[in-house]
Amino acid sequence: MQILHTMLRVGDMQRSIDFYTRVLGMKLLRTTERPEQNYSLAFVGYAANPEQAEIELTYNHGVDHYELGNAYGHIALGVSDVHAACERIKAAGGRVTREAGPVAGGSTVIAFVQDPDGYKIELIQRGTRS
């Protein structure tokens, strides 16, 4: 088995595509319009399946807001330098909600950012900083 994608319901498709592509540097991989079923899809990621898992952004026509609930946690992205990634994200207009630093009780460097719909994204430092 393999993880193929994570689906997030979004309130504004273009705003979300802009965040994931411009702020987080992902690619828009493909889109699907289903006007008769009242929804639109956009798949974003750093590479398409099967190379990497993707994020499926789902816009249900006419719904501009969702309650996140208390079961959702976050999406995690591996980056080579969390500090530099946070600076790039802030410069691109993204919101860093936890600055880069060691995880509580450990030494792994992490940070958190938030997308326009309020979904949390954890940045985890992998490899060496340059």
N, CA, C and O atoms as a GROMACS GRO file, in nm:
protein
  520
    1MET      N    1   0.084  -0.118   0.000
    1MET     CA    2   0.000   0.000   0.000
    1MET      C    3   0.088   0.124   0.000
    1MET      O    4   0.205   0.121   0.039
    2GLN      N    5   0.028   0.233  -0.046
    2GLN     CA    6   0.100   0.359  -0.056
    2GLN      C    7   0.001   0.474  -0.033
    2GLN      O    8  -0.113   0.467  -0.078
    3ILE      N    9   0.044   0.578   0.036
    3ILE     CA   10  -0.040   0.696   0.051
    3ILE      C   11  -0.041   0.769  -0.081
    3ILE      O   12   0.065   0.802  -0.135
    4LEU      N   13  -0.160   0.796  -0.135
    4LEU     CA   14  -0.172   0.865  -0.263
    4LEU      C   15  -0.195   1.014  -0.246
    4LEU      O   16  -0.127   1.095  -0.310
    5HIS      N   17  -0.290   1.051  -0.161
    5HIS     CA   18  -0.314   1.194  -0.139
    5HIS      C   19  -0.388   1.217  -0.008
    5HIS      O   20  -0.446   1.126   0.050
    6THR      N   21  -0.384   1.342   0.035
    6THR     CA   22  -0.465   1.391   0.146
    6THR      C   23  -0.561   1.493   0.088
    6THR      O   24  -0.519   1.579   0.010
    7MET      N   25  -0.689   1.486   0.123
    7MET     CA   26  -0.788   1.579   0.070
    7MET      C   27  -0.820   1.685   0.174
    7MET      O   28  -0.846   1.654   0.290
    8LEU      N   29  -0.819   1.811   0.130
    8LEU     CA   30  -0.858   1.924   0.214
    8LEU      C   31  -0.971   1.998   0.144
    8LEU      O   32  -0.961   2.027   0.025
    9ARG      N   33  -1.078   2.029   0.217
    9ARG     CA   34  -1.186   2.113   0.162
    9ARG      C   35  -1.145   2.258   0.180
    9ARG      O   36  -1.105   2.299   0.289
   10VAL      N   37  -1.156   2.336   0.074
   10VAL     CA   38  -1.110   2.475   0.077
   10VAL      C   39  -1.224   2.570   0.042
   10VAL      O   40  -1.317   2.532  -0.029
   11GLY      N   41  -1.217   2.692   0.093
   11GLY     CA   42  -1.321   2.791   0.071
   11GLY      C   43  -1.303   2.876  -0.053
   11GLY      O   44  -1.399   2.939  -0.098
   12ASP      N   45  -1.184   2.878  -0.110
   12ASP     CA   46  -1.155   2.955  -0.231
   12ASP      C   47  -1.043   2.883  -0.305
   12ASP      O   48  -0.928   2.885  -0.262
   13MET      N   49  -1.076   2.820  -0.416
   13MET     CA   50  -0.980   2.736  -0.486
   13MET      C   51  -0.857   2.813  -0.530
   13MET      O   52  -0.745   2.767  -0.506
   14GLN      N   53  -0.874   2.928  -0.592
   14GLN     CA   54  -0.757   3.000  -0.643
   14GLN      C   55  -0.667   3.047  -0.530
   14GLN      O   56  -0.544   3.042  -0.543
   15ARG      N   57  -0.726   3.092  -0.420
   15ARG     CA   58  -0.647   3.135  -0.304
   15ARG      C   59  -0.563   3.019  -0.252
   15ARG      O   60  -0.446   3.037  -0.217
   16SER      N   61  -0.622   2.899  -0.248
   16SER     CA   62  -0.550   2.782  -0.197
   16SER      C   63  -0.442   2.736  -0.295
   16SER      O   64  -0.331   2.703  -0.253
   17ILE      N   65  -0.473   2.735  -0.423
   17ILE     CA   66  -0.370   2.699  -0.523
   17ILE      C   67  -0.254   2.796  -0.513
   17ILE      O   68  -0.138   2.754  -0.517
   18ASP      N   69  -0.283   2.924  -0.500
   18ASP     CA   70  -0.178   3.026  -0.487
   18ASP      C   71  -0.091   2.999  -0.366
   18ASP      O   72   0.031   3.007  -0.375
   19PHE      N   73  -0.152   2.968  -0.252
   19PHE     CA   74  -0.075   2.941  -0.131
   19PHE      C   75   0.017   2.820  -0.150
   19PHE      O   76   0.137   2.828  -0.124
   20TYR      N   77  -0.038   2.708  -0.195
   20TYR     CA   78   0.042   2.586  -0.204
   20TYR      C   79   0.149   2.594  -0.314
   20TYR      O   80   0.254   2.533  -0.300
   21THR      N   81   0.123   2.668  -0.420
   21THR     CA   82   0.223   2.679  -0.527
   21THR      C   83   0.320   2.794  -0.503
   21THR      O   84   0.441   2.774  -0.510
   22ARG      N   85   0.269   2.913  -0.475
   22ARG     CA   86   0.356   3.030  -0.462
   22ARG      C   87   0.427   3.033  -0.327
   22ARG      O   88   0.547   3.059  -0.321
   23VAL      N   89   0.354   3.007  -0.219
   23VAL     CA   90   0.413   3.018  -0.086
   23VAL      C   91   0.492   2.893  -0.048
   23VAL      O   92   0.602   2.905   0.006
   24LEU      N   93   0.438   2.773  -0.075
   24LEU     CA   94   0.507   2.649  -0.038
   24LEU      C   95   0.586   2.587  -0.152
   24LEU      O   96   0.656   2.488  -0.131
   25GLY      N   97   0.577   2.642  -0.273
   25GLY     CA   98   0.660   2.595  -0.384
   25GLY      C   99   0.616   2.465  -0.448
   25GLY      O  100   0.695   2.403  -0.520
   26MET      N  101   0.492   2.423  -0.425
   26MET     CA  102   0.442   2.302  -0.491
   26MET      C  103   0.404   2.333  -0.635
   26MET      O  104   0.400   2.449  -0.675
   27LYS      N  105   0.376   2.229  -0.710
   27LYS     CA  106   0.329   2.244  -0.849
   27LYS      C  107   0.181   2.211  -0.853
   27LYS      O  108   0.132   2.125  -0.779
   28LEU      N  109   0.109   2.281  -0.940
   28LEU     CA  110  -0.029   2.243  -0.969
   28LEU      C  111  -0.019   2.126  -1.066
   28LEU      O  112   0.023   2.144  -1.180
   29LEU      N  113  -0.059   2.008  -1.022
   29LEU     CA  114  -0.040   1.886  -1.100
   29LEU      C  115  -0.153   1.860  -1.198
   29LEU      O  116  -0.130   1.817  -1.310
   30ARG      N  117  -0.277   1.886  -1.154
   30ARG     CA  118  -0.392   1.868  -1.243
   30ARG      C  119  -0.516   1.924  -1.174
   30ARG      O  120  -0.521   1.940  -1.052
   31THR      N  121  -0.617   1.952  -1.255
   31THR     CA  122  -0.745   2.001  -1.203
   31THR      C  123  -0.858   1.922  -1.267
   31THR      O  124  -0.844   1.866  -1.376
   32THR      N  125  -0.971   1.919  -1.198
   32THR     CA  126  -1.091   1.855  -1.249
   32THR      C  127  -1.209   1.943  -1.213
   32THR      O  128  -1.223   1.985  -1.098
   33GLU      N  129  -1.294   1.971  -1.310
   33GLU     CA  130  -1.416   2.048  -1.286
   33GLU      C  131  -1.535   1.954  -1.298
   33GLU      O  132  -1.546   1.879  -1.395
   34ARG      N  133  -1.623   1.958  -1.201
   34ARG     CA  134  -1.745   1.878  -1.202
   34ARG      C  135  -1.864   1.970  -1.173
   34ARG      O  136  -1.924   1.963  -1.066
   35PRO      N  137  -1.898   2.056  -1.271
   35PRO     CA  138  -2.005   2.153  -1.246
   35PRO      C  139  -2.140   2.088  -1.217
   35PRO      O  140  -2.217   2.141  -1.136
   36GLU      N  141  -2.170   1.975  -1.279
   36GLU     CA  142  -2.298   1.911  -1.254
   36GLU      C  143  -2.306   1.852  -1.113
   36GLU      O  144  -2.416   1.833  -1.060
   37GLN      N  145  -2.192   1.823  -1.053
   37GLN     CA  146  -2.189   1.774  -0.915
   37GLN      C  147  -2.151   1.886  -0.816
   37GLN      O  148  -2.141   1.861  -0.696
   38ASN      N  149  -2.129   2.006  -0.866
   38ASN     CA  150  -2.101   2.124  -0.784
   38ASN      C  151  -1.971   2.117  -0.705
   38ASN      O  152  -1.966   2.160  -0.589
   39TYR      N  153  -1.865   2.063  -0.767
   39TYR     CA  154  -1.735   2.069  -0.701
   39TYR      C  155  -1.623   2.079  -0.804
   39TYR      O  156  -1.640   2.046  -0.921
   40SER      N  157  -1.508   2.126  -0.755
   40SER     CA  158  -1.386   2.137  -0.836
   40SER      C  159  -1.271   2.079  -0.755
   40SER      O  160  -1.268   2.088  -0.632
   41LEU      N  161  -1.176   2.018  -0.825
   41LEU     CA  162  -1.058   1.960  -0.761
   41LEU      C  163  -0.932   2.018  -0.819
   41LEU      O  164  -0.926   2.051  -0.938
   42ALA      N  165  -0.830   2.032  -0.736
   42ALA     CA  166  -0.696   2.066  -0.781
   42ALA      C  167  -0.599   1.979  -0.700
   42ALA      O  168  -0.610   1.971  -0.578
   43PHE      N  169  -0.506   1.916  -0.769
   43PHE     CA  170  -0.405   1.835  -0.702
   43PHE      C  171  -0.273   1.911  -0.707
   43PHE      O  172  -0.230   1.954  -0.814
   44VAL      N  173  -0.210   1.927  -0.590
   44VAL     CA  174  -0.082   1.996  -0.580
   44VAL      C  175   0.018   1.906  -0.512
   44VAL      O  176  -0.018   1.816  -0.436
   45GLY      N  177   0.145   1.931  -0.538
   45GLY     CA  178   0.251   1.854  -0.474
   45GLY      C  179   0.385   1.890  -0.533
   45GLY      O  180   0.394   1.971  -0.625
   46TYR      N  181   0.489   1.829  -0.480
   46TYR     CA  182   0.624   1.852  -0.530
   46TYR      C  183   0.655   1.758  -0.646
   46TYR      O  184   0.746   1.784  -0.724
   47ALA      N  185   0.580   1.651  -0.655
   47ALA     CA  186   0.588   1.556  -0.766
   47ALA      C  187   0.458   1.477  -0.765
   47ALA      O  188   0.389   1.469  -0.663
   48ALA      N  189   0.424   1.419  -0.878
   48ALA     CA  190   0.299   1.344  -0.890
   48ALA      C  191   0.317   1.201  -0.840
   48ALA      O  192   0.429   1.151  -0.826
   49ASN      N  193   0.205   1.137  -0.812
   49ASN     CA  194   0.206   0.994  -0.781
   49ASN      C  195   0.267   0.920  -0.899
   49ASN      O  196   0.248   0.964  -1.012
   50PRO      N  197   0.337   0.814  -0.882
   50PRO     CA  198   0.364   0.748  -0.754
   50PRO      C  199   0.491   0.799  -0.685
   50PRO      O  200   0.527   0.748  -0.579
   51GLU      N  201   0.558   0.899  -0.744
   51GLU     CA  202   0.684   0.948  -0.684
   51GLU      C  203   0.661   1.005  -0.544
   51GLU      O  204   0.739   0.977  -0.453
   52GLN      N  205   0.556   1.084  -0.527
   52GLN     CA  206   0.524   1.142  -0.397
   52GLN      C  207   0.373   1.148  -0.380
   52GLN      O  208   0.298   1.148  -0.478
   53ALA      N  209   0.330   1.155  -0.256
   53ALA     CA  210   0.188   1.176  -0.228
   53ALA      C  211   0.150   1.320  -0.265
   53ALA      O  212   0.236   1.408  -0.267
   54GLU      N  213   0.025   1.342  -0.294
   54GLU     CA  214  -0.025   1.472  -0.337
   54GLU      C  215  -0.126   1.525  -0.235
   54GLU      O  216  -0.170   1.452  -0.146
   55ILE      N  217  -0.162   1.652  -0.249
   55ILE     CA  218  -0.271   1.711  -0.173
   55ILE      C  219  -0.383   1.740  -0.271
   55ILE      O  220  -0.362   1.807  -0.372
   56GLU      N  221  -0.501   1.689  -0.241
   56GLU     CA  222  -0.620   1.715  -0.322
   56GLU      C  223  -0.696   1.829  -0.256
   56GLU      O  224  -0.746   1.815  -0.144
   57LEU      N  225  -0.707   1.942  -0.324
   57LEU     CA  226  -0.786   2.055  -0.278
   57LEU      C  227  -0.924   2.041  -0.338
   57LEU      O  228  -0.938   2.034  -0.460
   58THR      N  229  -1.027   2.038  -0.255
   58THR     CA  230  -1.164   2.021  -0.301
   58THR      C  231  -1.243   2.147  -0.268
   58THR      O  232  -1.251   2.187  -0.152
   59TYR      N  233  -1.301   2.208  -0.372
   59TYR     CA  234  -1.388   2.323  -0.352
   59TYR      C  235  -1.530   2.281  -0.386
   59TYR      O  236  -1.561   2.247  -0.500
   60ASN      N  237  -1.618   2.282  -0.285
   60ASN     CA  238  -1.759   2.255  -0.305
   60ASN      C  239  -1.826   2.388  -0.336
   60ASN      O  240  -1.830   2.478  -0.252
   61HIS      N  241  -1.878   2.401  -0.457
   61HIS     CA  242  -1.931   2.528  -0.505
   61HIS      C  243  -2.028   2.589  -0.404
   61HIS      O  244  -2.121   2.523  -0.357
   62GLY      N  245  -2.005   2.716  -0.373
   62GLY     CA  246  -2.092   2.789  -0.282
   62GLY      C  247  -2.057   2.777  -0.135
   62GLY      O  248  -2.121   2.841  -0.052
   63VAL      N  249  -1.956   2.697  -0.100
   63VAL     CA  250  -1.916   2.683   0.040
   63VAL      C  251  -1.782   2.752   0.057
   63VAL      O  252  -1.681   2.711   0.000
   64ASP      N  253  -1.782   2.859   0.138
   64ASP     CA  254  -1.658   2.936   0.150
   64ASP      C  255  -1.588   2.920   0.284
   64ASP      O  256  -1.488   2.987   0.310
   65HIS      N  257  -1.640   2.832   0.371
   65HIS     CA  258  -1.579   2.816   0.502
   65HIS      C  259  -1.614   2.678   0.559
   65HIS      O  260  -1.725   2.629   0.541
   66TYR      N  261  -1.517   2.618   0.628
   66TYR     CA  262  -1.539   2.491   0.696
   66TYR      C  263  -1.489   2.500   0.838
   66TYR      O  264  -1.395   2.575   0.867
   67GLU      N  265  -1.550   2.426   0.927
   67GLU     CA  266  -1.499   2.409   1.062
   67GLU      C  267  -1.392   2.300   1.055
   67GLU      O  268  -1.416   2.193   0.999
   68LEU      N  269  -1.275   2.327   1.110
   68LEU     CA  270  -1.166   2.230   1.100
   68LEU      C  271  -1.186   2.109   1.190
   68LEU      O  272  -1.130   2.003   1.164
   69GLY      N  273  -1.263   2.123   1.294
   69GLY     CA  274  -1.280   2.012   1.386
   69GLY      C  275  -1.159   1.996   1.476
   69GLY      O  276  -1.058   2.066   1.458
   70ASN      N  277  -1.167   1.906   1.571
   70ASN     CA  278  -1.054   1.891   1.663
   70ASN      C  279  -0.978   1.760   1.642
   70ASN      O  280  -0.890   1.727   1.721
   71ALA      N  281  -1.010   1.687   1.537
   71ALA     CA  282  -0.938   1.563   1.509
   71ALA      C  283  -0.824   1.585   1.410
   71ALA      O  284  -0.724   1.512   1.413
   72TYR      N  285  -0.838   1.685   1.323
   72TYR     CA  286  -0.733   1.712   1.224
   72TYR      C  287  -0.608   1.761   1.296
   72TYR      O  288  -0.616   1.842   1.388
   73GLY      N  289  -0.492   1.711   1.252
   73GLY     CA  290  -0.366   1.756   1.309
   73GLY      C  291  -0.293   1.848   1.215
   73GLY      O  292  -0.304   1.970   1.225
   74HIS      N  293  -0.217   1.790   1.121
   74HIS     CA  294  -0.140   1.870   1.028
   74HIS      C  295  -0.083   1.783   0.918
   74HIS      O  296  -0.084   1.660   0.925
   75ILE      N  297  -0.035   1.850   0.815
   75ILE     CA  298   0.044   1.788   0.708
   75ILE      C  299   0.189   1.818   0.742
   75ILE      O  300   0.219   1.929   0.788
   76ALA      N  301   0.281   1.725   0.720
   76ALA     CA  302   0.422   1.749   0.748
   76ALA      C  303   0.501   1.750   0.617
   76ALA      O  304   0.481   1.664   0.531
   77LEU      N  305   0.591   1.849   0.605
   77LEU     CA  306   0.680   1.860   0.490
   77LEU      C  307   0.824   1.857   0.538
   77LEU      O  308   0.859   1.928   0.632
   78GLY      N  309   0.908   1.775   0.474
   78GLY     CA  310   1.050   1.773   0.505
   78GLY      C  311   1.121   1.883   0.427
   78GLY      O  312   1.101   1.897   0.307
   79VAL      N  313   1.204   1.960   0.495
   79VAL     CA  314   1.281   2.067   0.431
   79VAL      C  315   1.425   2.060   0.480
   79VAL      O  316   1.452   2.008   0.588
   80SER      N  317   1.518   2.111   0.400
   80SER     CA  318   1.659   2.104   0.439
   80SER      C  319   1.696   2.209   0.542
   80SER      O  320   1.790   2.189   0.619
   81ASP      N  321   1.625   2.322   0.546
   81ASP     CA  322   1.655   2.430   0.641
   81ASP      C  323   1.524   2.496   0.682
   81ASP      O  324   1.469   2.576   0.607
   82VAL      N  325   1.475   2.464   0.800
   82VAL     CA  326   1.347   2.515   0.847
   82VAL      C  327   1.352   2.667   0.863
   82VAL      O  328   1.256   2.736   0.828
   83HIS      N  329   1.462   2.719   0.916
   83HIS     CA  330   1.473   2.864   0.935
   83HIS      C  331   1.459   2.937   0.801
   83HIS      O  332   1.382   3.033   0.791
   84ALA      N  333   1.531   2.892   0.701
   84ALA     CA  334   1.525   2.956   0.568
   84ALA      C  335   1.387   2.939   0.506
   84ALA      O  336   1.336   3.031   0.442
   85ALA      N  337   1.325   2.821   0.524
   85ALA     CA  338   1.192   2.798   0.469
   85ALA      C  339   1.092   2.895   0.531
   85ALA      O  340   1.006   2.949   0.460
   86CYS      N  341   1.102   2.918   0.661
   86CYS     CA  342   1.010   3.013   0.728
   86CYS      C  343   1.029   3.154   0.671
   86CYS      O  344   0.931   3.224   0.648
   87GLU      N  345   1.152   3.194   0.648
   87GLU     CA  346   1.176   3.328   0.593
   87GLU      C  347   1.118   3.340   0.452
   87GLU      O  348   1.059   3.442   0.418
   88ARG      N  349   1.135   3.235   0.369
   88ARG     CA  350   1.078   3.237   0.233
   88ARG      C  351   0.925   3.243   0.239
   88ARG      O  352   0.862   3.315   0.162
   89ILE      N  353   0.867   3.166   0.330
   89ILE     CA  354   0.720   3.163   0.343
   89ILE      C  355   0.668   3.300   0.387
   89ILE      O  356   0.570   3.349   0.332
   90LYS      N  357   0.732   3.361   0.485
   90LYS     CA  358   0.689   3.494   0.530
   90LYS      C  359   0.706   3.597   0.419
   90LYS      O  360   0.619   3.682   0.400
   91ALA      N  361   0.817   3.590   0.346
   91ALA     CA  362   0.841   3.685   0.237
   91ALA      C  363   0.736   3.672   0.127
   91ALA      O  364   0.704   3.769   0.058
   92ALA      N  365   0.682   3.550   0.111
   92ALA     CA  366   0.579   3.526   0.008
   92ALA      C  367   0.438   3.555   0.060
   92ALA      O  368   0.340   3.534  -0.011
   93GLY      N  369   0.427   3.603   0.184
   93GLY     CA  370   0.296   3.637   0.239
   93GLY      C  371   0.232   3.528   0.321
   93GLY      O  372   0.116   3.540   0.361
   94GLY      N  373   0.305   3.419   0.347
   94GLY     CA  374   0.251   3.310   0.427
   94GLY      C  375   0.258   3.341   0.575
   94GLY      O  376   0.330   3.430   0.618
   95ARG      N  377   0.182   3.266   0.652
   95ARG     CA  378   0.173   3.286   0.797
   95ARG      C  379   0.245   3.175   0.871
   95ARG      O  380   0.205   3.059   0.865
   96VAL      N  381   0.352   3.211   0.942
   96VAL     CA  382   0.425   3.118   1.028
   96VAL      C  383   0.363   3.129   1.167
   96VAL      O  384   0.363   3.236   1.227
   97THR      N  385   0.310   3.017   1.218
   97THR     CA  386   0.243   3.020   1.348
   97THR      C  387   0.331   2.969   1.462
   97THR      O  388   0.300   2.991   1.579
   98ARG      N  389   0.438   2.901   1.428
   98ARG     CA  390   0.539   2.859   1.526
   98ARG      C  391   0.673   2.871   1.456
   98ARG      O  392   0.700   2.801   1.358
   99GLU      N  393   0.757   2.959   1.507
   99GLU     CA  394   0.887   2.982   1.446
   99GLU      C  395   0.975   2.858   1.458
   99GLU      O  396   0.950   2.770   1.541
  100ALA      N  397   1.077   2.850   1.374
  100ALA     CA  398   1.169   2.738   1.372
  100ALA      C  399   1.240   2.724   1.506
  100ALA      O  400   1.286   2.821   1.565
  101GLY      N  401   1.248   2.601   1.552
  101GLY     CA  402   1.317   2.570   1.676
  101GLY      C  403   1.299   2.423   1.709
  101GLY      O  404   1.224   2.353   1.641
  102PRO      N  405   1.369   2.377   1.812
  102PRO     CA  406   1.361   2.236   1.847
  102PRO      C  407   1.221   2.196   1.895
  102PRO      O  408   1.152   2.274   1.960
  103VAL      N  409   1.182   2.075   1.861
  103VAL     CA  410   1.055   2.021   1.908
  103VAL      C  411   1.064   2.008   2.060
  103VAL      O  412   1.172   1.982   2.114
  104ALA      N  413   0.953   2.025   2.128
  104ALA     CA  414   0.951   2.014   2.274
  104ALA      C  415   1.006   1.878   2.317
  104ALA      O  416   0.958   1.774   2.272
  105GLY      N  417   1.105   1.881   2.403
  105GLY     CA  418   1.164   1.758   2.456
  105GLY      C  419   1.260   1.689   2.362
  105GLY      O  420   1.302   1.576   2.390
  106GLY      N  421   1.298   1.752   2.251
  106GLY     CA  422   1.388   1.689   2.155
  106GLY      C  423   1.478   1.789   2.087
  106GLY      O  424   1.487   1.905   2.129
  107SER      N  425   1.544   1.744   1.981
  107SER     CA  426   1.637   1.832   1.911
  107SER      C  427   1.599   1.855   1.764
  107SER      O  428   1.662   1.937   1.698
  108THR      N  429   1.501   1.784   1.713
  108THR     CA  430   1.459   1.801   1.574
  108THR      C  431   1.402   1.942   1.557
  108THR      O  432   1.317   1.985   1.636
  109VAL      N  433   1.448   2.014   1.455
  109VAL     CA  434   1.402   2.150   1.430
  109VAL      C  435   1.274   2.145   1.348
  109VAL      O  436   1.269   2.083   1.241
  110ILE      N  437   1.171   2.212   1.400
  110ILE     CA  438   1.041   2.216   1.332
  110ILE      C  439   0.989   2.359   1.332
  110ILE      O  440   1.041   2.446   1.402
  111ALA      N  441   0.886   2.382   1.254
  111ALA     CA  442   0.809   2.507   1.255
  111ALA      C  443   0.670   2.471   1.206
  111ALA      O  444   0.649   2.362   1.152
  112PHE      N  445   0.574   2.561   1.225
  112PHE     CA  446   0.440   2.542   1.172
  112PHE      C  447   0.398   2.665   1.093
  112PHE      O  448   0.426   2.779   1.133
  113VAL      N  449   0.332   2.640   0.982
  113VAL     CA  450   0.270   2.746   0.903
  113VAL      C  451   0.122   2.710   0.888
  113VAL      O  452   0.081   2.598   0.917
  114GLN      N  453   0.044   2.808   0.843
  114GLN     CA  454  -0.099   2.786   0.830
  114GLN      C  455  -0.144   2.831   0.692
  114GLN      O  456  -0.104   2.938   0.646
  115ASP      N  457  -0.227   2.750   0.626
  115ASP     CA  458  -0.277   2.787   0.494
  115ASP      C  459  -0.396   2.882   0.509
  115ASP      O  460  -0.442   2.905   0.621
  116PRO      N  461  -0.447   2.937   0.398
  116PRO     CA  462  -0.555   3.036   0.408
  116PRO      C  463  -0.685   2.984   0.471
  116PRO      O  464  -0.766   3.064   0.517
  117ASP      N  465  -0.705   2.852   0.473
  117ASP     CA  466  -0.825   2.796   0.534
  117ASP      C  467  -0.801   2.754   0.679
  117ASP      O  468  -0.893   2.703   0.743
  118GLY      N  469  -0.681   2.774   0.730
  118GLY     CA  470  -0.651   2.740   0.868
  118GLY      C  471  -0.585   2.606   0.889
  118GLY      O  472  -0.559   2.569   1.004
  119TYR      N  473  -0.557   2.532   0.782
  119TYR     CA  474  -0.491   2.402   0.797
  119TYR      C  475  -0.345   2.422   0.837
  119TYR      O  476  -0.275   2.506   0.780
  120LYS      N  477  -0.300   2.345   0.934
  120LYS     CA  478  -0.162   2.354   0.982
  120LYS      C  479  -0.071   2.266   0.897
  120LYS      O  480  -0.108   2.156   0.856
  121ILE      N  481   0.050   2.318   0.872
  121ILE     CA  482   0.153   2.245   0.798
  121ILE      C  483   0.280   2.253   0.880
  121ILE      O  484   0.330   2.361   0.911
  122GLU      N  485   0.334   2.136   0.916
  122GLU     CA  486   0.457   2.130   0.994
  122GLU      C  487   0.575   2.120   0.897
  122GLU      O  488   0.571   2.044   0.801
  123LEU      N  489   0.678   2.197   0.924
  123LEU     CA  490   0.804   2.187   0.851
  123LEU      C  491   0.903   2.115   0.942
  123LEU      O  492   0.925   2.157   1.056
  124ILE      N  493   0.963   2.007   0.892
  124ILE     CA  494   1.056   1.928   0.970
  124ILE      C  495   1.190   1.930   0.899
  124ILE      O  496   1.199   1.897   0.781
  125GLN      N  497   1.296   1.969   0.972
  125GLN     CA  498   1.428   1.976   0.912
  125GLN      C  499   1.483   1.837   0.888
  125GLN      O  500   1.488   1.753   0.978
  126ARG      N  501   1.525   1.814   0.763
  126ARG     CA  502   1.585   1.687   0.722
  126ARG      C  503   1.722   1.716   0.664
  126ARG      O  504   1.738   1.814   0.591
  127GLY      N  505   1.820   1.635   0.694
  127GLY     CA  506   1.953   1.656   0.638
  127GLY      C  507   2.024   1.771   0.708
  127GLY      O  508   1.990   1.809   0.820
  128THR      N  509   2.123   1.825   0.640
  128THR     CA  510   2.204   1.931   0.702
  128THR      C  511   2.164   2.067   0.646
  128THR      O  512   2.120   2.079   0.532
  129ARG      N  513   2.181   2.167   0.729
  129ARG     CA  514   2.155   2.305   0.688
  129ARG      C  515   2.272   2.353   0.605
  129ARG      O  516   2.387   2.318   0.632
  130SER      N  517   2.241   2.434   0.503
  130SER     CA  518   2.350   2.489   0.422
  130SER      C  519   2.366   2.636   0.448
  130SER      O  520   2.452   2.701   0.389
   0.00000   0.00000   0.00000
